[in-house]
Amino acid sequence: MQSKANVLNDLLQPFALEAAKQEANRIAAVELVQLLLELPHHKRILAFRLLEKDKAIAVFEYLRPEQQADLIRSMESPEALGLIESLKPDDRVRLFDELPAKVTKRLMANLSPQARESINLLLGYPPRSVGHIMNVRYLAVRDTVTNREALELVRQSNLSDNELAIVFVVDSQRFYRGFVRTIRLLKADPDLPITSLTEGQRISIAATERDLMAAKLLKDHDLPAVAVVDKEGRLIGDITFDDVIDLVEEEATDAAFAKAGVGNLLSRDKVWSENLVKGSMWYSVRLRILFLIVTLIGGMIVGTVITTYEEVLEAVAVAAVFIPVVMDMGGNTGTQSTTIFARGLAWQHVNTNRIIPYILREARIGATMGAVLGVAAGVIAYFWQGLPNDVPQLGLAVGLALFFVVTLGAVLGAILPWALLKMGFDHGPGADPFITTIKDFTGLWFYFVMVSWLLGIQVE
């Protein structure tokens, strides 16, 4: 049975757009978001255009800012404006932060005066400040009202449940005087003054503070929202838990990456990955073939090693049997190490500022694996080709060579990706070709040196 994503993908053809429209509008907004993200980019835009207005707005609000920005860039301004107008001011700012300046300027010029005013207020504060992401949709009451009057204002408000979790209290000049939890309003005597329930007179945050300070206040005081005030103490907005949850995750990740010394590296890595996977085909070809040319040149150099030791192969022809083993084992070990490095980098397990302990660990691991594999291969070579051909030393040569290349592959797999990153190159397509070239040359050279030395063959 086909998944909904496959059904929708199949329907997005010129002859089946009406069926695609019905199918897309039938799916719940939360589920539809994931289905759209599974579609190819051009079909995602087409499917979104087929949605009814209310469904399109609901889906758009579930998208992350960068996904919203990608969608907006693919739409005409009038169509995009309707979606932007449906967002809360703070969500609009997050979206505009993801858009190019020219696109933002064009969209801003066509927004309604009210929407433009609210966005300009938030954009007037620096990025990563509380004012830049604060919510300007909140309920505030005067400190002279009763609980009954405050509840009536709650009932009349068109704010969402989350936005009404807290009612802020201000004086006649809008100076912040505290807040009341809505649940307390419901339980309290309606005729009591609002000030009898007011708390948190000192719990507020300046719009110029770092955004994460708001997250700390919310956590420390277990609040659904915290008041945002200007430099004079007047209430100008609030910050809710929903506003900061993504920031907390992002900051925690950035802090961990920075601590590990990979913050900028991972940012670059993300761009490289996106360009290789989604970018121009010629970009991938140019970048990948550049490193493969290194392998090609390395292969030619390895050929010269074999030519240099032709006398060894003529004297002990069976030595050629183990050339693929020596070359492949080192290459596979190097690939393992580069994969482990890349995953460790992504999961913050590798600190690029303290790479020496990691390299030493890989060296120990490589040496251990090399010893085990070298002994196993040496014993096999001894009984399989050594004794039958009266060259028992061949087993020792194979064992030592395997120990050498496996250890070398593990070390190179740790050093080369790190070195490429530090030099500003993409380690994804670049590390393995360099490992292959260095390992094949040195590994094969070491193998032939061992064979010629142990068997007493003179190489001119």
Buried (B, 14 or more C-beta within 10 A) or exposed (E): EEEBBEBBBEBBEEEEBEBBBEBBBEBEBEEBBEBBEBBEEEBBBBBBBBBEEEBBBBBBBBBBBEBBBBBBEBBEEEEBBEBBBBBBBBBBBBBBBBBEEEBBEEBBEBBEEEBBEBBEBBBEBEEEBBBBBBBBBBBBBBBEBBBBBBBBBBEEBEEEEEBBBBBBBBEEEBBBBBBBBBEBBEEBEEEEBBBEBBEBEEBBBBBBBBBBBBBBBBEEEEBBBBBBBBEEBEBBBBBBBBBBEEBBEEBEEEEEBEEBBBBEBBEBBEEBEEBBEEBEEEEBEEBBEEBBEBBEEBEEBBEEBBEEBEBBBEBBEBBEBBBEBBBEBBBEBBBBBBBBBBEBBBEBEBBBEEBEEBBEEBBEBBBEBBBEBBBEBBBBBBEBBBEEBEBBBBBBBBBBBBBBBBBBBBBBBBBBBBBBBEEEBBBBBBBBBBBBBBBBBBBBBBBBBBBBEBBEBEBE
